């Protein structure tokens, strides 16, 4: 049951990503002409999202009567001084604000103002490609002029990281080289983390879980490093 709930949440998030990518792309629903939409569809396929779901989301994004979806971010502190950054996609900002504030309050946290914790996170982009037959160091040299700053290995994949604003340049270069992108997206990496014990970690995880369960929430980032992770 938990697995299906997680899959449902992933599909819902990707559904909103499709709608936002079309909106931000000037209403262009053709992935050949909308690079961001093309990338989101790649992510959908990596998550095994059915083609019917993808097509429905594209159709919904171009429907004149579709709800006006907006990206809204929230910042605050959870228990034990852990900074929390929340990305949402909502068609009712009042509802989302009320919900997010209630989660912070119920979990001994405080919803802050814009900019209160954003500076603690580096906004980066990432791309995942197949590692087989490729030299990671050589690839890094090829992509450095397009904004790539770090390349790592994740099982059988190469993961390329760069600043948020380098997303378009790296994507274009990979596509020009006919390198298939299996997954791409954006992250907020904390500049520093705070280690907590197991009991404190559970308190923060309760807040994170409540946030992630909300239908309007797309991503939650934080500065927590649990004692188990440190080991």
Protein Blocks (a to p, Z undefined) as FASTA:
>chain_A
ZZmmmmmmmmmmmmmmmmmmmmmnnopabfklmmklmmmmmmmmmnopafklmmmmmmmm
mpmkbccddddddddddehhiacddddddfbfklmmmmmmmmmmmnopacddehklmmmp
ccdddddddfehpafklmmmmmmmnopabdcdehjaccddddfklmmmmmmmmmmnopac
fbgcdddddfbdcdddfklmmmmmmmmmmmmmpmklmbdcdfbdcfklmZZ
